[in-house]
Amino acid sequence: MPSSQILSIVRNYASAAAAKSIKPPVQVFGIEGRYASALFSAASKLQQLDVVEKDLKNIQSALKNDAKFRTFIENPTIKRNLKVDAVKEVSNKIKLSAPSTNLLGLLAENGRLNRLDQVLNAFSTIMAGHRGDVRCEVTTAKPLDEETKKQLETVLKAFAKKGENIILELKVDPNIIGGMIVSIGDNYVDMSVSSKIKKYTEIITEAV
């Protein structure tokens, strides 16, 4: 085989390898997981992970603080082409990076903008894994006092491997009545009173 042909094959192989997606350090599931993983891969190739993360934090802040923006994003009656044009205009106005702009455009085209907040959370989980952090979400029926919070952080640190940091996120949901729901990485433990009531109700119903 001529050397020129060998070089051509090598170049083609190298190009194909470079085109492969970069797998995220943490696996996230569902529709939001697929979008977040694709964004991580694209941002990694362009070496813009930090830039994209900053973009998404600004977008998430806008979702929380700007009622009009949130309503527009979540409104299913607005036509897709109008949302596509709108997100492009917003992206240019606030100077989002190419990967972040493409994400918003793709979500708008596919009618998935109402999942934007979930995608942002999934990307945040991936970035935590990229930095060696472990996100831990704890849901309680009422806010924890500082002493309980410190005790909880101490206990959760035992789950971290060497070099990892626990990033604690506290949420409040009165519907769980009492106890707590703990999610650490891929592990999920439901210690809420509401889950126990449901379990006991099912046992009693089956017995009857």
N, C-alpha and C positions, 0 to 999 in steps of 0.2 A: 504494500500500500504506500503510495507516495507520501512524503512528509507533509506536503501542503494539505492533503486530505486528512491526515492525522490531526494536524493543527486545527482544521475546521471542525472536526468532531469534538476535540477538547474544548474549543470555544463554545460550541453549542451546548455541551454538557455543563460548562461553567455558567452559562446564561440561564439554563433551566434550573440549576441548583440555586442561583441567586434569586430566581423568581419565586421560589418556594416560600410559603408563609413562615414567619417566626412564631413559634409556639409560646404562649404566655406561661409564666412560671406557676400560675395558679389556674386551675380549670374552673371556669364558670359556665353555668348551664342555662338553657332556655334561649329564647330569641335575643334577649338583652346580652347574654353571654357571647353569642355568635358575633354580634355587632361590636362588642367591646374587644373581643379577641382579634377581630379583623383590624380594628383601629390600633391596637397595640402593635400588631405586626407592621402596619403601614408606618406608624410613627417611629418604630425601631429602625426600620430600613433608612428612614430619612434623618435618624438621630435627633428626633424632635420630641422625645417622650416628655421631657420637662415642660416644653412649650405647650404641648397638647394637654398635659395635666392642668396647667395654669388656665388654659382656655376653658376646659370643662368645669373647673371650679367657679369661674366667672359666670358660665352659663347656668350652673346649678344655683348660684346665688341669685341670679335673675329670676329663676323659676320660683324661688322662695319669697322674694321680696317684690316682684313686679306682677301684680294680679292680672294686668292686661296681657302680658307676655305669656303667663301660665295658661290663661283662658284660650288664647290663640293656639298654643301648642296642643292643648288637650281637646279642643273643639272638633268633633268628628264631622260636622256639617260643612266645614270649609273645604273647598275643592283642593285636590292634591297639587294641581299646577299653581294655584295661588300660594300655597304653603311653600312650594319649591322656590318660587320667585321671592317670597318674603324672607326665607332663611338665607338666600344668597345675598340679598340686600343687607340684612343684619350682619352677616359674616364679613362682608366688605367694609361695613361701617365701623365695626369694632375690631377689624383687622385680625380675624382668626387665622390660624395656620391652615395650610392646605388639607391636612388630614382631618382637622376638626370641621372645616367647611364641607368636606366630602361626606363626613358622617351625617351632618344635618341634612344635606341634600339627599342622601340615600334614604334616610328615615322618612323624609317628606315624600319622596317618590314612591316609596313602598307603603305609605299610609301608616307608618309606625312612629310618628312623632309623639304620640301619646305615651310611648314607652321610653321617652328620652331620659327621664329621671332614673329609671331602672338601669338603663345603659350606662349612665354616668356613675351609678353606684357600683356596677359590675367592673367598670374600668378602674375605679378607685381600689377595688379589691385586688385586681391584677397588679396595679402599681405598688400596693402594699407588699405583695409577694415578691415583686421585683426588687424592692429595697430590703427584703428580708424581714418585713414586719408581718405580724399576724393580727388580722382584724378580729376583734371580739365584740359581738353585739349582745347586750344584756337588756332585756325588757322586763320592767316591773310595773306593778299596778300604780305606784306613786313614786315620786322622786326619792332617790337615796340620799341620806345625810352624808356628810363628809367622812365620818368615821367608818360607816358601812362601806362606802366607796373605796376607801383605802384598804380595808380588809379584803374586799373583793379583788382589787388589783393584785394584792399579794398572793392570793390563792390562784389567780389566773396565770401569773408569771410561771407557775410550776408546769404549765402546759407548753411553754415556749422552749424551743431547742436552743442550743448554744448559738449566740449571735443574733437571735431573733428578738424583736420587741413586740410587746402586746399593745395594740392600739385599741383602747376601750371606747366603745360607743354606747351611751346609755339612752334608752328610749322608755317612754311611759305609755302604758295602755291599760286604762282602768278596767277593760273587759276581761283581763286575766284574773281579776279579783284579788289575788295574792300570789306569793311565791315569785318565781322568775322564769324566764325563758332565756337560755344561753346558747349562742351560736359562735363557735370558734372554728374558723376555717371551714372544713367540710363537716365538722361535728355539730350536732344539734341536740340539745337536751331541753325537754319541756318539763319544768318543775312547777308549773302554774297551778293554782287552785282550780281554775276553770277546766283544765285538762283532766284533773282528778275527778271532778264532778261528772264530766262527760263519761269517763271510764266507768265510774260506779253506776251511773245511770244505765249504761249499756249492759252491765252485769246484772243489775236488778231486772231490767226489761227481759233479758234472755231467760232469767230464772222463772219469771212469771209466765 
